[in-house]
C-alpha cells in the first residue's frame, strides 16, 4: 500500500516537472516538481531502510 502511494506521488511529481519544462514561463513548476520528486524518493528510501531493520 505504501509503495503504491509513493510510486503515485513520484509519477505525479515527474509529470509536474515535465509540464513545467514544456510550458514556457513555468520553470518554477519544474523546480518545485523536481524538489518534491527527490523528497518523496528519499522518504520512500528511508521507510524501506526502516522496514528492513525491523
ZIKAHU-V488395 format. One record per residue. N is the residue number from 1. SS is DSSP state (A for helix, B for strand, O for the rest). Layout:
n:ss
N:SS
N:SS
This chain:
n:ss
1:O
2:A
3:A
4:A
5:A
6:A
7:A
8:A
9:A
10:A
11:A
12:A
13:A
14:A
15:A
16:A
17:A
18:A
19:A
20:A
21:A
22:A
23:O
24:O
25:O
26:O
27:A
28:A
29:A
30:A
31:A
32:A
33:A
34:A
35:A
36:A
37:A
38:A
39:A
40:A
41:A
42:A
43:A
44:A
45:A
46:A
47:A
48:A
49:A
50:A
51:A
52:A
53:A
54:O
